[in-house]
Amino acid sequence: MGTLTKQQVTFYGELAKATPYSETPWLNLFERSQAPSQTNKIEFDLFVGKLKMATLKKKYGNGVKLLSNGFARVTIDAGAVEASINLSATDLQEMNSGEREVFINGEKVKTANALIQNKMAILKDALVQKFNYMCAQLINDGRVTFDDGNEYNWNIPTSVAKTWDSSISIIAILHDALRDYRKKNGRMPNKIKVGPKLAQALLTDTEFSGSRDAYTRNVANFDATNTAMVLGMLLNQVIEEADIAVDERGDDLMGDYDLKLFDTTKLVKLYAGIEIINAAGQPDIFAGDWFADIQVEDKKTATAELFGKSAFVPAVTDPETIVSYTITIS
């Protein structure tokens, strides 16, 4: 990897420490990270188990290497995630001067730094909103799309149809789902999410409410930092309404009557190397989570573009741990 310019180093530092404005509930589920790749490809170890080895080649093609311990090493061609802001001539002049000082939040800050920090916070917010959407994509249908049109399919199990009627209650469905989950994965899920219509049905169902209230004796038992809409605790599991994540058509990724069980310890943030132009003016790969730079856009109108980019990929170490049900109420 070549050397970054002084400006690129400054931009990276400000972008990395910037605080986004928006909440990112789906991204927050991915607490683990893997060190950024030195290339624009990512090698990732996926747990498949010995019984699943035979069908792995068919699912993932030739970009997979079978290991002897129940894991397979897959190679991911990461796409780009990008955001940009137009800069005026005044913005550029202000960034390069850094002479005047102002006070912000009780601290003395040079105007150039204050402007850069503001622009980077806007870029960071745009990027993490895209990260959040990609994480929601993985958990909801297993397919992650990038800004450049690339897609990666993690092949999570297809949703199982269940009917909630007078012959089987939602409590029995949830009980069976938890038993099946533990049988297949060796442990219970640590997250249960439901779609908005199913959440409404649960809140108005007297049997569910009565059983929930028997378990939920003290709201203080819930994590105070949890911003999700908690419906209650049942069978020693917290049940939450899924956070909103809409696609380009405005449709929520989580189905109205979906029930999802998953294990956040299997969710990982990956970063491929980012394609950049280095200090020598040569194409290069930057091994990092973020990158920002300025590109001259229009000499006639004296404007430029400040852009941020990342080769972020949400991942799951064991796709079988994301289990979905579609509930029909009759």
C-alpha positions in Angstrom: 0.0 0.0 0.0 1.4 3.4 -1.0 1.5 6.6 1.1 -1.6 8.7 1.7 -1.5 12.5 1.2 -1.6 14.6 4.3 -5.1 15.7 3.4 -6.2 12.0 3.0 -4.8 11.2 6.5 -6.7 14.1 8.0 -9.9 13.2 6.2 -9.6 9.6 7.4 -9.1 10.6 11.0 -12.1 12.9 10.9 -14.3 10.4 9.1 -13.4 7.6 11.5 -14.2 9.7 14.7 -17.3 11.5 13.3 -20.6 10.7 15.0 -23.5 9.9 12.6 -26.8 11.7 13.1 -29.0 8.6 12.5 -29.7 5.5 14.5 -28.4 2.3 13.1 -30.3 -0.6 14.9 -29.5 -3.3 12.3 -25.8 -2.3 12.1 -25.6 -2.3 15.9 -26.4 -6.0 15.9 -23.0 -6.7 14.2 -20.7 -6.2 17.2 -17.7 -8.2 16.0 -15.2 -7.0 13.3 -12.5 -8.6 11.2 -9.3 -6.7 10.3 -9.6 -5.0 6.9 -8.3 -7.0 4.0 -5.1 -5.9 2.2 -6.8 -6.6 -1.2 -10.2 -5.8 -2.7 -11.3 -9.4 -1.9 -12.1 -10.8 1.5 -11.4 -14.4 2.7 -13.9 -15.4 5.4 -14.3 -18.7 7.3 -17.9 -20.0 7.2 -19.1 -22.7 9.5 -21.0 -25.4 7.4 -20.6 -28.6 9.4 -19.6 -31.9 8.0 -23.1 -32.9 6.9 -23.3 -29.7 4.7 -20.0 -30.1 3.0 -21.4 -32.0 0.0 -23.8 -29.3 -1.1 -21.5 -26.4 -0.4 -19.9 -26.3 -3.9 -23.3 -26.1 -5.5 -24.2 -23.1 -3.4 -21.1 -21.0 -3.5 -19.4 -22.1 -6.7 -15.6 -22.3 -7.1 -14.9 -19.4 -4.7 -14.8 -21.7 -1.7 -12.1 -23.9 -0.1 -13.3 -26.7 2.2 -11.4 -27.0 5.5 -11.2 -30.1 7.6 -12.8 -28.7 10.8 -16.4 -28.1 9.5 -15.5 -24.7 8.1 -15.2 -23.5 4.5 -13.2 -20.5 3.4 -15.2 -18.3 1.0 -13.7 -15.5 -1.1 -15.9 -12.4 -1.4 -15.6 -9.8 -4.1 -16.7 -6.8 -2.1 -18.5 -3.9 -3.9 -18.3 -0.2 -3.0 -20.4 1.8 -0.6 -20.1 5.5 -1.4 -21.4 8.9 -0.4 -20.5 12.4 -1.5 -21.0 16.1 -0.9 -20.5 19.0 -3.3 -18.0 21.7 -2.2 -18.1 25.3 -3.2 -15.0 27.4 -3.9 -15.6 29.1 -0.5 -15.7 25.6 1.2 -12.4 24.7 -0.4 -10.8 28.0 0.5 -11.9 27.6 4.1 -10.6 24.0 4.3 -7.2 25.1 3.1 -6.8 28.2 5.2 -7.3 27.1 8.8 -6.3 30.6 10.0 -9.4 31.8 11.9 -10.4 30.2 15.2 -13.9 29.8 16.6 -15.4 28.2 19.8 -17.6 25.1 19.4 -18.9 23.2 22.4 -16.6 25.2 24.7 -13.4 24.3 22.7 -11.3 26.4 20.4 -11.4 25.0 16.9 -9.8 26.3 13.7 -12.5 27.1 11.0 -10.9 24.7 8.6 -11.2 21.8 11.1 -14.8 22.8 12.0 -15.8 22.7 8.4 -14.1 19.4 7.7 -15.7 17.8 10.9 -19.2 19.0 9.8 -18.7 17.6 6.2 -17.3 14.3 7.5 -20.3 13.9 9.9 -22.6 14.2 7.0 -20.6 11.7 4.9 -20.4 9.3 7.9 -24.2 9.4 8.4 -24.8 8.6 4.7 -22.4 5.7 4.8 -23.6 4.1 8.0 -27.2 4.4 6.9 -26.2 2.3 3.9 -24.3 -0.1 6.2 -27.5 -0.4 8.3 -29.6 -1.2 5.3 -27.1 -3.9 4.1 -27.2 -5.5 7.6 -31.0 -5.6 7.5 -30.8 -7.2 4.0 -28.5 -10.0 5.3 -30.8 -10.8 8.3 -34.0 -10.6 6.3 -33.2 -12.3 3.0 -29.5 -13.1 3.0 -28.7 -11.0 -0.1 -26.5 -8.0 0.3 -26.3 -5.4 -2.5 -23.6 -2.7 -3.0 -23.8 0.7 -4.7 -22.0 -0.6 -7.8 -24.7 -3.2 -8.4 -22.7 -6.2 -7.0 -24.6 -8.6 -4.8 -23.5 -11.3 -2.3 -25.9 -14.1 -1.2 -25.2 -15.7 2.2 -27.8 -18.4 1.5 -29.7 -18.2 4.8 -32.5 -20.8 5.2 -35.8 -20.0 3.4 -38.7 -18.9 5.6 -40.9 -21.6 7.0 -44.7 -21.1 6.8 -46.7 -21.5 10.1 -50.4 -21.0 10.8 -51.7 -19.5 14.0 -55.3 -20.5 14.6 -57.5 -22.1 17.2 -55.7 -25.4 17.0 -52.2 -24.0 17.7 -51.3 -20.8 19.6 -48.5 -18.4 18.8 -46.9 -19.5 22.1 -46.8 -23.2 20.9 -45.3 -22.0 17.5 -42.7 -20.0 19.4 -41.9 -22.9 21.7 -41.4 -25.3 18.8 -39.3 -22.7 16.9 -37.0 -22.3 19.9 -36.6 -26.1 20.4 -35.9 -26.6 16.7 -33.4 -23.7 16.8 -31.5 -25.2 19.7 -31.6 -28.7 18.2 -30.0 -27.5 14.9 -27.6 -24.9 16.3 -26.6 -26.2 19.8 -27.8 -23.0 21.5 -30.7 -20.7 21.8 -31.0 -17.5 19.7 -30.3 -14.2 21.5 -32.6 -12.1 19.3 -36.2 -12.6 18.3 -37.7 -10.0 16.0 -41.3 -9.9 14.6 -42.9 -7.8 11.8 -45.3 -4.9 12.6 -48.6 -6.7 11.9 -47.5 -9.7 13.9 -46.5 -7.4 16.7 -50.0 -5.8 16.7 -51.6 -9.3 16.8 -49.4 -10.3 19.7 -50.2 -7.2 21.7 -53.9 -7.8 21.4 -53.9 -11.5 21.9 -55.1 -12.3 25.5 -53.2 -15.7 25.8 -49.9 -14.2 24.7 -50.4 -11.1 26.9 -51.2 -13.3 29.9 -48.2 -15.5 29.4 -46.0 -12.6 28.7 -47.1 -10.8 31.9 -46.4 -13.9 33.9 -42.8 -13.8 32.7 -42.4 -10.0 32.5 -42.5 -9.0 36.2 -39.9 -6.3 36.1 -39.2 -4.0 33.1 -35.8 -3.1 34.7 -34.6 -6.6 33.8 -34.4 -5.4 30.2 -31.2 -3.7 28.8 -31.6 0.0 29.4 -29.6 0.7 26.2 -32.0 -1.2 24.1 -33.9 1.2 21.8 -36.1 -1.5 20.2 -39.8 -1.7 20.8 -39.9 -4.6 23.4 -43.2 -6.5 23.3 -42.4 -8.6 26.3 -40.5 -11.5 27.6 -41.7 -15.1 27.1 -40.1 -18.5 27.4 -37.0 -16.6 28.8 -36.7 -14.8 25.5 -37.1 -11.0 24.8 -39.4 -10.5 21.8 -39.0 -7.2 19.9 -40.7 -5.6 17.0 -38.2 -5.3 14.2 -36.8 -1.9 13.4 -37.8 -0.3 10.1 -35.4 -0.7 7.1 -37.0 0.3 3.8 -35.8 -0.6 0.2 -35.7 1.8 -2.8 -39.5 1.3 -3.3 -40.2 2.3 0.3 -41.2 -1.3 1.3 -40.0 -2.6 4.7 -37.5 -5.4 4.4 -39.1 -7.2 7.4 -42.4 -8.9 6.3 -45.5 -7.8 8.2 -46.0 -11.3 9.7 -42.4 -12.4 9.9 -40.8 -14.1 12.9 -37.0 -14.2 13.0 -34.7 -15.9 15.4 -30.9 -15.3 15.2 -27.7 -15.2 17.2 -25.8 -11.9 17.1 -22.5 -13.6 18.1 -22.4 -15.0 14.5 -22.7 -11.6 12.9 -19.5 -9.9 11.8 -18.4 -6.7 10.0 -15.9 -7.2 7.2 -14.0 -4.7 5.2 -12.2 -5.3 1.9 -9.4 -3.0 0.8 -10.6 0.3 -0.7 -9.5 1.3 -4.2 -7.9 4.8 -4.0 -5.4 7.1 -5.7 -2.4 7.5 -3.4 0.0 10.3 -2.7 2.0 9.4 -5.8 -1.1 9.7 -8.0 -1.2 6.0 -8.6 -4.2 3.5 -8.2 -3.8 1.7 -4.9 -5.5 -0.4 -2.2 -6.1 1.1 1.2 -6.6 -1.4 4.0 -9.1 0.4 6.1 -12.7 0.7 7.1 -13.2 4.2 5.6 -11.6 6.5 3.1 -12.3 10.1 2.1 -10.9 12.5 -0.5 -11.7 15.4 -2.8 -12.2 15.1 -6.5 -12.3 18.3 -8.7 -15.7 18.1 -10.3 -16.3 21.3 -12.4 -13.5 23.8 -13.1 -16.0 26.2 -14.8 -18.2 26.5 -11.7 -15.3 26.1 -9.3 -16.9 23.2 -7.4 -15.5 19.9 -6.2 -16.8 16.7 -4.6 -15.9 15.5 -1.2 -16.5 11.7 -1.2 -16.3 9.0 1.4 -16.2 5.3 0.6 -15.9 1.9 2.2 -15.8 -1.8 1.1 -18.0 -2.8 4.0 -19.6 -6.3 4.0 -21.9 -7.6 6.7 -21.3 -11.3 7.3 -22.6 -14.3 9.2 -20.3 -17.1 10.3 -23.1 -19.6 10.2 -26.0 -18.8 7.9 -28.1 -21.6 9.5 -28.4 -19.5 12.7 -30.7 -17.0 11.0 -34.1 -18.7 11.0 -37.3 -17.2 9.6 -41.0 -18.0 9.9 -43.9 -16.4 8.0 -47.0 -16.6 10.2 -50.5 -16.8 8.8 -53.3 -15.8 11.3 -56.6 -17.5 10.7 
